[in-house]
Amino acid sequence: MDIYYENSSSDEEDVLLLAAVMGDEEQKRHKRRKWVHEINSQRESLGEFNHLMPQLRNDAKRFFIYFRMTSNCFDEILNFINEDIRKETTHFRVPIPPPERLAIALRFFATGDSYKTIGHSYRVGFTTVGQIVIEICEAIIKHMGPIYMPEPTEEIWTKSAQGFFEKWQFPNCIGSVDGKHVTIKCPNNSGSRNFCYLKKFSVVLMAIVDPDFKFICIDVGGYGRNSDGGILEESIMGKRLEAGMLNVPEDKPLPGKVEKSPMVIIGDEAFSLKTYIMKPFPRRQSRNDRKKDTYNYRLCRARRVVENAFGILAKKWRVFESPMEMKETTVKKVIMATCILHNYLRVQNCNTYDNELEADEEPFLLRNNIANNPRRCTVEAFRVRECFVEYFNNE
């Protein structure tokens, strides 16, 4: 009986102690919960949007520096996505209005600041900033994507080919292709799949660009450890190019020639030579061959538009300058949305003050070409490249 009594008393004490500890934890947890933080409760009177925005509206140059676009472009983007980002007023709280939500997202794109920094400036919750960024990205992709980055048609390719010939003197070229490594925070349980040759974790933005530095089509999400050539071949646009299902115009003769040549995309040495992808000769072959060297010069001169497009994108939206500390799915949405905004601003010619932005910023550095691609090329691809070699040396 004594033993039974002692055990029973000990069990009761343990239960009481556990209940007391759980009660304290529950009390602390409830104590920390706040519907709206005291700082954020003064958003309408002290928030950055309500104080700074009216002043920026009266200074076009400062507005451009702050949002990387003019006030007219800001208003037009808002009209595109207004209905999707508007929230209903409830008995519990007044929602953040659409103009302020757009301002928060654009400020994030333009600076790459953390959610906490943006949240303190605008006096909104940190998680709220993240939700707003996702919602704005989805709305831009949904409403502006089909207009400013539609599925390429034969007319789009033809216009691009005309531009490459007129501006860069490269005939039968419909686009320039390359990949940009976007630095991200190492995803959980991802191993080395995102670790690239630049010694950082990244996802790859694969893009085909027209002669006016606009993105014709993009593929986002390739793992950083993979080569550009492999990512293109595994992407949807790469597979459709291979299958002839991307509305590429029919073959036509090079200027002054009779024999028809295919319309091509130009890339660097990371890509495989194909009938529809032209790349330069290896340096050891072109070093002592004037014809091949001339071809390499002309191709690289036209191909650099894709590098320039990436440079413009990274300079406009500073979110690309530092690692994106967010989920991979959110990173993909941010990249797609900023590429669409890039095209929109190129169409609107909204670059009035670009040259007057901080003069001491470092330029976008071109990465070194990857060594020879080991993939074999078809005889037909070699023949197509020789046609371009002959053309450039007999103009």
C-alpha positions in Angstrom: 0.0 0.0 0.0 2.9 2.3 0.8 4.5 1.8 -2.6 1.2 2.3 -4.4 0.6 5.5 -2.5 4.0 6.9 -3.2 3.7 6.3 -7.0 0.3 7.8 -7.1 1.5 10.9 -5.4 4.4 11.3 -7.8 2.2 10.9 -10.8 -0.2 13.5 -9.6 2.7 15.9 -9.0 4.1 15.3 -12.5 0.6 16.0 -14.1 0.2 19.2 -12.1 3.7 20.3 -13.0 3.1 19.6 -16.7 -0.2 21.4 -16.6 1.5 24.5 -15.0 4.2 24.5 -17.6 1.7 24.2 -20.5 -0.4 26.9 -19.0 2.6 29.3 -18.8 3.5 28.5 -22.4 -0.1 29.0 -23.6 -0.3 32.3 -21.7 3.0 33.5 -23.2 1.9 32.5 -26.7 -1.4 34.3 -26.4 0.4 37.3 -24.9 2.6 37.6 -28.0 -0.3 37.5 -30.4 -1.3 40.8 -31.8 -3.9 41.5 -34.4 -2.0 44.6 -35.5 1.3 45.8 -34.1 1.3 49.2 -32.5 3.7 50.5 -35.1 1.6 49.2 -38.0 -1.6 50.6 -36.5 -0.4 54.1 -37.5 0.2 53.1 -41.2 -2.3 55.6 -42.6 -0.9 58.5 -40.6 2.9 57.7 -40.6 3.4 55.1 -43.3 5.9 55.9 -46.1 3.2 55.6 -48.8 0.9 58.2 -47.4 3.6 60.6 -46.7 6.1 60.2 -49.6 3.8 59.2 -52.5 2.1 62.7 -52.8 5.5 64.4 -52.9 6.9 61.9 -55.4 3.9 62.6 -57.7 5.1 66.2 -57.9 8.7 65.3 -58.8 8.9 63.1 -61.9 12.6 62.4 -61.6 12.4 61.4 -57.9 9.4 59.2 -58.7 11.4 57.4 -61.4 14.3 56.8 -59.1 12.0 55.4 -56.4 9.9 53.1 -58.6 12.1 52.7 -61.6 9.3 54.0 -63.8 7.2 57.1 -64.5 3.9 57.8 -62.7 2.0 57.2 -65.9 3.4 53.7 -66.2 2.6 53.1 -62.5 -1.0 54.1 -63.0 -1.3 52.0 -66.2 0.1 48.9 -64.4 -2.4 49.5 -61.6 -5.2 49.6 -64.1 -4.1 46.2 -65.4 -4.2 44.4 -62.1 -6.4 46.6 -59.9 -9.3 44.1 -59.6 -7.2 41.2 -58.7 -5.4 42.9 -55.9 -8.3 44.8 -54.4 -9.5 43.5 -51.0 -12.9 43.9 -49.4 -13.4 46.0 -46.3 -14.5 43.9 -43.3 -15.7 44.6 -39.8 -12.2 43.6 -38.5 -10.0 45.9 -40.5 -9.6 48.2 -43.5 -7.5 46.6 -46.3 -4.4 48.0 -47.8 -5.5 49.8 -51.0 -4.3 48.6 -54.4 -2.0 51.6 -55.1 -0.1 51.0 -51.9 0.1 47.2 -52.5 1.6 47.9 -56.0 4.0 50.4 -54.4 5.2 47.8 -51.9 5.9 45.2 -54.6 7.6 47.6 -57.0 9.7 49.0 -54.1 10.8 45.4 -53.3 11.6 44.8 -57.0 13.5 48.0 -57.3 15.6 47.7 -54.1 15.8 44.0 -53.2 15.3 45.0 -49.6 14.1 42.4 -47.1 10.5 42.0 -46.2 11.3 43.4 -42.7 12.8 46.6 -44.2 9.9 47.2 -46.5 7.4 46.3 -43.7 9.0 48.9 -41.4 9.0 51.6 -44.1 5.3 51.1 -45.1 4.2 50.1 -41.6 2.7 46.7 -42.6 3.4 43.2 -41.3 6.5 41.4 -42.6 4.4 38.4 -43.8 2.0 40.8 -45.4 4.8 42.1 -47.6 5.5 38.6 -48.8 1.9 37.9 -49.5 1.6 41.2 -51.4 4.7 40.5 -53.5 3.3 37.1 -54.5 -0.2 38.5 -55.4 1.3 41.3 -57.4 3.5 38.9 -59.4 0.6 36.6 -60.1 -1.6 39.5 -61.3 1.1 40.8 -63.6 1.8 37.4 -65.0 -2.0 36.8 -65.6 -3.0 40.2 -67.1 0.2 41.7 -68.6 2.0 38.5 -69.6 -0.3 37.7 -72.6 0.1 41.3 -73.9 3.8 42.0 -73.3 5.2 38.5 -73.5 2.8 36.4 -75.6 3.5 33.1 -77.2 5.7 33.9 -80.1 4.0 34.0 -83.5 5.5 33.9 -87.0 4.9 37.6 -87.2 6.9 38.2 -83.9 9.8 36.1 -85.2 9.8 37.8 -88.6 9.9 41.2 -87.0 12.8 40.1 -84.8 14.7 38.7 -87.8 14.3 42.0 -89.6 15.7 43.9 -86.6 18.7 41.6 -86.3 19.5 42.2 -90.0 19.0 46.0 -89.9 20.7 46.7 -86.5 23.3 43.9 -86.2 23.7 42.8 -89.9 23.0 39.2 -89.1 20.5 37.7 -91.5 18.0 34.9 -90.8 18.4 35.4 -87.1 15.2 35.4 -85.0 16.7 35.7 -81.5 19.7 35.5 -79.2 19.6 32.9 -76.4 21.4 32.6 -73.1 20.9 31.8 -69.4 21.3 34.0 -66.4 22.0 32.6 -62.9 19.7 34.2 -60.4 21.2 33.9 -56.9 18.9 32.4 -54.2 19.2 31.2 -50.7 20.0 27.5 -50.5 16.6 25.6 -50.5 16.1 23.1 -47.8 17.0 19.5 -48.6 18.1 20.5 -52.1 21.7 19.0 -51.9 23.8 20.4 -54.7 21.2 20.7 -57.4 21.2 24.5 -57.3 25.0 25.0 -56.7 26.5 26.4 -59.9 30.0 27.0 -61.3 29.9 30.6 -59.9 30.1 29.0 -56.4 26.6 30.1 -55.4 23.1 28.7 -55.3 21.0 29.7 -58.2 18.0 29.1 -60.5 18.5 29.8 -64.2 16.5 32.3 -66.3 16.8 31.0 -69.9 15.7 33.6 -72.4 15.4 34.3 -76.1 15.8 38.0 -76.7 14.9 40.2 -79.8 17.2 42.9 -81.2 15.5 45.6 -79.1 16.5 43.8 -75.8 13.0 42.5 -75.1 12.3 38.9 -74.0 10.5 36.9 -76.6 10.1 33.8 -74.5 11.7 32.7 -71.2 12.0 29.5 -69.1 12.5 30.0 -65.4 13.6 27.4 -62.8 16.4 25.4 -64.3 18.8 24.1 -61.6 22.0 26.0 -61.3 24.3 23.0 -61.5 23.1 22.2 -65.1 24.6 23.8 -68.2 22.8 26.3 -70.3 22.7 23.9 -73.2 21.1 21.2 -71.1 18.6 23.5 -69.6 17.5 24.8 -73.0 17.1 21.2 -74.3 15.0 20.2 -71.3 12.8 23.3 -71.3 9.4 23.5 -72.9 10.6 26.1 -75.4 13.7 24.0 -76.3 11.6 20.9 -76.9 9.1 22.9 -79.0 12.0 24.4 -81.0 13.4 20.9 -81.6 9.9 19.7 -82.7 9.3 22.7 -85.0 6.3 23.8 -82.9 7.2 27.4 -82.0 5.9 29.1 -85.1 9.4 29.7 -86.5 9.2 31.2 -90.1 10.0 29.0 -93.1 13.6 28.8 -94.5 14.6 31.6 -96.8 17.8 32.4 -98.7 20.5 34.6 -97.2 20.8 38.0 -98.9 22.3 37.5 -102.4 22.0 33.7 -102.2 19.7 31.3 -104.0 19.8 28.3 -101.7 17.4 28.5 -98.7 18.8 28.6 -95.1 16.9 28.0 -91.9 16.0 30.8 -89.5 18.3 30.5 -86.5 18.8 31.5 -82.9 22.3 32.5 -81.9 24.1 31.5 -78.7 27.5 31.0 -77.1 29.6 27.9 -76.8 27.5 26.5 -74.0 24.9 25.4 -76.6 24.8 22.6 -79.0 25.2 23.4 -82.7 21.9 22.6 -84.4 20.3 23.6 -87.7 18.3 26.2 -85.7 21.0 27.2 -83.2 24.3 28.8 -84.4 27.3 29.1 -82.1 30.9 30.4 -82.6 33.8 28.2 -83.6 36.2 27.2 -80.7 39.0 29.7 -80.3 41.7 27.2 -81.3 39.9 26.8 -84.7 39.3 30.5 -85.3 42.6 31.9 -84.1 44.4 31.2 -87.4 41.4 31.2 -89.7 40.3 34.6 -91.0 36.9 33.3 -92.3 36.0 31.6 -89.0 37.2 34.6 -87.0 35.0 36.9 -89.1 32.0 34.7 -88.5 32.7 34.6 -84.8 32.9 38.4 -84.6 29.6 38.9 -86.4 27.8 36.2 -84.4 29.1 37.5 -81.0 28.3 41.1 -82.0 24.7 40.2 -82.5 24.5 37.7 -79.7 25.4 40.2 -77.0 21.9 41.7 -77.1 20.8 38.9 -74.7 23.6 39.8 -72.3 22.6 43.5 -72.5 19.0 42.5 -71.8 20.1 40.7 -68.6 22.2 43.8 -67.7 19.2 46.1 -68.1 17.0 43.8 -66.1 19.4 43.6 -63.2 20.1 47.4 -63.2 16.4 48.2 -63.3 15.3 45.7 -60.6 17.9 45.4 -57.8 16.2 42.4 -56.4 18.6 40.5 -58.8 21.6 42.0 -57.1 21.5 40.0 -53.9 20.4 36.4 -53.0 16.6 36.1 -53.1 15.7 34.7 -49.6 12.3 33.2 -50.5 10.8 29.9 -51.7 11.7 28.7 -55.1 8.2 29.0 -56.3 8.1 32.7 -55.2 11.5 33.3 -56.9 10.1 32.0 -60.2 7.1 34.3 -59.9 9.3 37.3 -59.2 11.6 36.6 -62.2 8.6 36.2 -64.5 6.9 39.3 -63.3 10.0 41.5 -63.6 10.7 40.2 -67.1 7.2 41.1 -68.1 7.6 44.6 -66.6 11.0 44.8 -68.4 9.2 44.3 -71.7 6.4 46.7 -70.8 8.8 49.5 -70.0 10.8 48.8 -73.2 7.6 49.1 -75.2 6.6 52.3 -73.4 10.2 53.6 -73.8 10.1 54.4 -70.0 13.8 54.9 -69.5 14.0 58.7 -69.2 16.2 58.9 -66.2 18.0 55.6 -66.4 21.4 57.2 -67.2 21.0 59.5 -64.2 20.6 56.7 -61.6 23.5 56.2 -59.3 26.6 56.7 -61.4 28.9 54.7 -59.2 27.0 51.4 -59.6 29.0 48.5 -61.0 28.0 47.4 -64.6 26.6 44.0 -65.2 29.6 41.7 -65.8 29.5 39.3 -68.7 30.4 35.7 -67.7 33.1 33.8 -69.5 32.0 31.4 -72.1 31.9 27.8 -71.1 34.4 25.5 -72.7 33.6 23.4 -75.8 30.2 21.6 -75.5 30.8 17.9 -75.8 27.5 17.2 -77.6 27.9 16.0 -81.1 26.5 18.2 -83.9 24.8 17.0 -87.0 26.3 17.3 -90.5 23.4 19.5 -91.5 24.1 21.9 -88.7 27.8 22.2 -89.8 26.5 22.9 -93.4 24.2 25.6 -92.2 27.0 27.3 -90.3 29.3 27.1 -93.3 26.6 29.0 -95.3 26.9 31.8 -92.8 30.7 31.7 -92.9 30.7 32.1 -96.6 28.1 34.9 -96.5 30.0 37.0 -94.0 33.2 36.6 -95.9 31.7 37.4 -99.3 29.4 40.3 -98.5 
